[in-house]
Amino acid sequence: MKQVLVGVLVLGAGSLGLSAQAPPAGAGAKATVKLAPTANQTARGEVTFTAESGGVHVVGTFSGLVYGEHGFHVHEKGDCSAPDGTSAGGHFNPGGKPHAARDAAARHAGDLGNLKADPYGLARVDFVDSTLSLSGADSIVGKAVIIHEKADDFTTQPTGNAGARQACGVIEAAK
């Protein structure tokens, strides 16, 4: 009886013009990062990156920030060992493009804009980024995420003049 019912459901879906499509390559892949404060700082956070058809869905929560905007970037090295976070290197930029805002046509892959901390030092992000990748040569897995002390101005090359690094964490593939 179960076999007949499944067959009827599949045939019914086909007659409605529906089909089971394979998800896009890499869709559903996930990576996460836990950001810890750099020396003498209090900023921290967690971010989940999920591959989907339009790019990578980025969802994060942050605390311990000073009220206002803070640069939010993926950096080239997955190394947070330096007390000030400088071991993470510069912005992740596999395409050799100029620094810019997240919605710019040409930008570093790691340019994710600014976090906006509320008066309690909390911030959230939730967006889909068509430039990020969780697989292949341009994957952000194994790179670092940095929160900066100041807002990214989106024009100063190559960093956006966002100031010191307040938190750092290495992006890991979700298990």
Order of alpha helices (4+ residues) and beta strands (2+ residues): alpha-beta-beta-beta-beta-beta-beta-beta-beta-beta
